[in-house]
Amino acid sequence: MKANVLALAILLLGSTTVWSQIKVSAISDVTDPASKAVMMALRSKIVEHPKQFTLVDSKDTELSLLVTSDCIPRIQKTESFACFYTTSYAGETTKTFMGGGIYAASTADEVADNFLASAAQNIVERWNQMVRDNAVDHLELIESHGGIFVSARICELGVYLVRGTENS
């Protein structure tokens, strides 16, 4: 099972059309031992894929993916880990929900494998459209304020939109 989940994550990450590393911030309630164990395992798995991801602080201005997780506190150490995660695209001005899930497994490592595979699937299925939609919203917001602001960032967004249209 573990090998299948990991193979799926690698396949999905390898097929993604994202051009550069995704800057990820992974946050959890570290006061709960179960949540802390899953988050440590997840962060470890994220850094094992340096071509696709780099971990950053949640205050990093280049953050592009926010992963949150939490687990139900375990009464006994023999209980399974029952946890949920969410992924959100962290655009310039907004955070947009991409996906989420609930997993139960006997180890924190198994839960982290499932989280990584699911997050990779969220990226593959939604990333390009999410980036494009947020760029259009940003440009519409600027236009709605009655001014034309020319900046390097807006020009970059415009170029991205044109390229995205050509590739569609």
Secondary structure, DSSP 8 states (H G I E B T S, - for coil): -HHHHHHHHHHHHHH----S-EEEEEEE-TTSHHHHHHHHHHHHHHHT-TTTEEE--TT-TT--EEEEEEE---SSTTS-EEEEEEEEEE-SS-EEEEEEEEEEESSHHHHHHHHHHHHHHHHHHHHHHHHHHHHHHHHHHHHHTT-----HHHHHHHHHHHHHHHH-
